[in-house]
Amino acid sequence: MVGRGNIEKDKILGRLIFGVLWVVLFLIPIIQGLVYDQDDMDFLWKRIIRFWMSLLPFLVAFLLHHKLLIPIYIKKERWFRYASLMLLLVSFFAVGQYFIHKNRAPFPDRQYAERDMVRQPRRGPSPVLIDSFLLTILLSFDMAMSLIMKYRKAEVERRQLESMHLQDELRYLKSQIDPHFFMNMLNNIHSMVEVNPELAQQMILDLSKLMRYVLYEGSNSYTTFENEVLFISKYVELMRQRYPSDKVVIALDVPDNPSASVMLPPLLFISFVENAFKHGVSYLHRSEIYVSLSEDSAKVCFKCTNTRIPSDSDDENEGGVGLVNVRRRLDLLYEDRYVLDIDETEERYSVNLIIPGL
């Protein structure tokens, strides 16, 4: 997964940073020797080895902090124990450095031999205090890097959980579309069986094509604008066969060559179209339904307008579960990057939806 890849990259980056840091520290005396061009190589390597030996306590303290304290206490957020043990680690380091500096024999530098013979007593902070301060900075940097990676890992995991929750909710919403769609279509065919059996048979064949789209394309996260246009067109044409043209005027406006590169969620518009036929058609009154789909500047525009037919039902919620699901899907998929305008009057019900194409 992409999130796991980012976590692994952060781990590699952290190891690389500390690896480069320690390599640079161990190369400092070699670089100094090359810069000053000392002739006595035996003398130079003694100084290098002595410098490396002085780094060993820092390296041991760093490894204890990085391999024990951070995994056990920082990652589990045991802050008090971590602070206590870090203070104890720095204290042991300071005591060890005190005895090391106390028992260390002076190492004469030939370049400064005469000056060292009359060297004055050292002034300023003691070497132990300086070493302890440097170790504290090093361990603090290690802790900061660990906290940053811990935060980034938690953020990646949070986004993964949100994405999983989002996908689960979208699958649930789409699973509600399928039975709702089939129920309406089967009711339409049932009403035609006794009136026109041959037309009912043709409608069953057309419905099988729509079912194939719902079952296969509907299970995908995205489909092409071309597929969605063909699906809506077939649905409208199937519904057109049910109603007399002198009573119900059905207009469909779609591109002749819809784009196959623009991607959008499948079954996003069908609830609006179903709603138009469910609440906008009457055999007693002249009815009009207008459906339009277009693609412009990487935006998909959908429009659906239908006449409103007076109903004796007390249920004023024309959208039903289908439109509630569509709104929720739009919020999950696009957040505030879509436009949904629904205009309701006594005579008409209009939907204007604009979504960004992918």
Residue, then its C-alpha position, 0 to 999 in steps of 0.5 A: m500500500v502507498g501508506r506502508g511505502n511512506i512509512e518504510k521510506d521514513k524509516i530508511l530516511g531516519r537511518l540514513i540521517f543518523g548513519v551519515l551523522w556518525v560517519v561524518l563524526f568518525l571522519i572528522p580527524i581524518i579530514q583534519g589530518l589531510v587538511y593540515d597535511q601532517d607528515d608523521m602518519d604514525f602520529l596522525w593515526k594515534r590522534i585519530i584512534r584517540f578521537w575515535m575512542s572518545l566517541l565510543p561513549f557517545l555511540v554506546a549511549f546513543l544506541l541504548h537510547h535509540k534501541l531501548l528507550i525509544p522503542i519501549y517508552i517513547k513509542k508506548e508514550r511512557w513519558f515519565r519513565y522515559a524522562s527518568l531513564m534518559l536522565l539516568l543515562v546522561s548521569f551515568f555518561a557524565v560519571g564515566q566521562y569524569f573518570i575518563h578525563k581524569n585518568r586520560a594521559p595528556f597527548p602532546d601535539r608537536q605543533y603546540a608543544e612549546r605552548d603546552m609546556v607553559r599552558q595555563p589552567r583551563r578556564g570555562p566549562s569542564p569537558v564533562l559538562i560539555d560532553s554531557f551537553l553534546l550528548t543531551i543534544l544528540l539524544s534530543f535530536d534522536m527523540a525528535m526524529s522518532l516523534i516525527m516518524k511516530y506522528r507520520k506513521a499515526e497520520v498514515e494509519r489514520r488516513q488508511l482507516e478513514s479510506m477503509h471506512l469511506q470505501d465501506e460506506l460507499r459500498y454500502l450506499k451503492s448496494q442500496i442503489d442496486p435493489h432500488f433500481f431493479m425494483n423500479m424496473l421490474n415494476n415497469i415491466h410487470s405493468m407492460v406484460e398484460v398490455n403489450p407482451e412483445l414490448a415486455q419481452q424487449m424490455i426484459l432484454d434491455l433490462s438485462k443489459l442494464m443489469r450487466y452494467v449495474l453488476y459489473e461497472g457498479s462494483n467499481s469505484y469509477t467508470t468512464f463518462e462514455n459508459e455512464v452516458l450509454f447507461i442513462s441513455k438505455y434507461v431513458e429509452l427503456m422508460r420511453q417505451r412505457y409511456p405514450s408520446d402524446k402524453v409524456v414528452i421525454a427529451l434526452d440530450v447527451p453527446d454523440n461521442p462521449s469521452a472515454s477518458v473522463m472518469l466518474p463514480p458509476l450510478l451517480f445520476i440514476s437516482f435523479v432520473e428514476n425520481a423524475f419518472k416516478h414523480g413526474v409522469s401522469y397519464l391524465h396530465r401532460s408530463e415532460i422530462y428532460v435529461s442532459l449529460s455533458e462534459d466540459s473542461a474536465k467537469v461533468c454536468f448533469k441536468c434533470t427536469n420534470t413536471r410535478i404531478p399532484s399526489d394524494s400521498d402524504d409523503e413529501n419526500e420525493g427523493g427518498v432513500g436514493l437521493v439521500n444516498v446520492r448526497r452522501r456519496l457526493d459528500l464522501l467523494y468530492e467534499d466541497r468540490y461539487v455543485l448540487d442545485i435542486d429547484e422545486t416549484e409547484e410545477r417543476y422539479s429541477v436538478n443541476l449537478i456539476i462534478p469534477g471529472l478525473 
